[in-house]
Amino acid sequence: MRHIRTKGIVLWMVPLAGVSGQAWAQEGPRVENVTAVQMPGAERRVQIQYDISDADSGLCTVWVLAGRVVDDEVPAWDIPAITLTGTNSIGPNVTTTPTPVRKTVIWDAGADIPGIAGRFRIRVYADDGNGMANMVFVAQDAQYSLGGYWIDKYEVTNQRYCEYLNSVDAARATAHYDSQMEITKKGSVYTVNEGRQNYPLRYVSYNDAVDFALWLSQREGRTYRLPSADEWYKAAAWDPVAKKHWTYGFQRDTIDCDWCVYNGTSCGNNGPRVVGYFNGKDGRNDARSYYGCYDMSGNLWEWTSQLSGSYRVIRGGGWYHNANGCACSNRDDDAPSARNGSLGFRLVLDLEE
């Protein structure tokens, strides 16, 4: 999967006796040689070690998932591996080099799963978050009943949607195209307007977004979908380290024109900006959520799958909204067929079993 960078799997038992491991990787950071052993004299503390490398020596986010083995399978990765410690080995900003470096993480399994014994598998993930089409991972924690899931780092862009329009049959493309999109239709060929490739798609309905997710799912053999309202809110606002929900989707409780695309012409905005405009480059602030999502406050409203009567909930506020409108807790709703210039979407992907 192109945005799950790598994972390692180890098998351990409680009490821990032996470990077997395997790892696989795709482009991006690579995790190998994963091991896990119970620490001598420690009450159910597990030492997890792994080798990590990345060709571009980028900063990575590393996390651990666990699942109970039932009949040699893991039905769900629902064991919370939350109490993790390590120096430059877990969480965001883990450094890498092109050659493998050994890292150590200590998991306090006794704190996270007291009184639970059995056979478990552990997955070690690393993600460098590069690429405009990448997703970031939102790990399970005790605050939410949600399992782990992937979510788009950015709102779906004109370029991504144009690829979809050119891939499906003509009737289907026509049904899910609006002439107000920044995409030009000539016969049966769709082209993004010059310079608008990395701007967020607008004039897209809930129904359009669902069909885009269906197309992507069929192409990649996985299930993409719109996020629930809670999945969206967690990815935008929750900070498991600070144990709080930030007011805005860039880890702050205050807002101004230097942190997000909002407040219309008062902030010099006549429409949305390229996705991830406030990305820490060229002197701009790095306005991402704890999990690494951009534009969760402002730029565009975003569709969710949650029903509100016969409508669907939208979240995030738009480029013209004020501070209250862009708060992560704010929500509105719209008809599934509605299309307008301040509404877009991003997708989620359930954790692969």
C-alpha positions, 0 to 999 in steps of 0.5 A: 500500500503506497501510504503505509510505509512499512510494518513489522510483525512479531509474535509474543506471549504473556508471559513472554517466552519466545519471539518470531518476527517478520517485516515488509516494506515499500517505498519510504522508511523501512522497518526490519529485524523486529524483536520483542522480549519481556524485560527481566524483573519487569512486570509485563514490560516489553522491550521492542527493537527494530531497525529503521532506514529511509533513503532520504533521511527524513523524519518519521512517525513511528507507532505500535499496534497489537492484536490478540491471536485467535486460531492463528489469526488476528481478528482485530488490532484492538489491543491498546499499545499506548504506554510507550517510551523510547529516545528517538524511537517512538512517536513523531520526529524519529530521525532516520539515515539511509542505513539501518539504525537500531531503535528500542521502545519499551511498552508497559503492557501491564498498564495498557492491558492489565489482567489480559493474557494470551498470544499477541502480535505486534505491528511496528509502523513508520511513516514519513508523510511525503507525497501529496496523495499520502495518508497519515495514521490515527492510532487507537487510544483510550480516549476514543472507541475508534480503532486505528485508521488512515486519513488523507493528509490533505483534502482531495485535489483537482489533480486526483479527482481529474484522474478519476474522471478520466478513468471511469466510463463517460456516463459516470464521469459526466454524472460526477462532474460540475462545470464549476470545478477547476477541471475542463471537459473537452469531449470525454477528456478532462484536464485540470486548469493551469496551475490548479492541480494542487488546489482542493477540489470544490463543487463536489457533492457527497454523492460524488465523493462516495463514488470517487472512494468506490473507484479508488477502492476498486482500483487498489483492492482496499476500502476507502470511504468518507470519515465519520464525524468522530474520525474527522474530529479526532484527526483534527483536534485530539492530542494524545500527548497533551490529553486534550482537544485543540480548538483548531486543527493546527494544535492551537487554541487561538487563530489568526491569518498566519495559521490557516486559510480563513476569514475571507478577504480580511486575511487576503483570501478570495478562495482556498489555497493550495492544500497544505499551504501552511506547511512550515516552508518559505517562512510559513507556520507548520499548521498540521494537527497532531496526527499530521493532517493539514487544512482541518480548520479553514480552506474548505468544509469537508464531507463526513459520512454522518447523517443529520436527518436526510443531510450529511454532516460537514466539518472544518469551516471554509476559507471565508469563515470566521474563527468560530466557524473554523473551530474543530468542534463546529459542524454543519450539514448539507444535502448529499447532492449539494455542490458549492465553492467552499465544500470538499472532502478527504478519505479514510482507509481502515487498518488493513487486517 
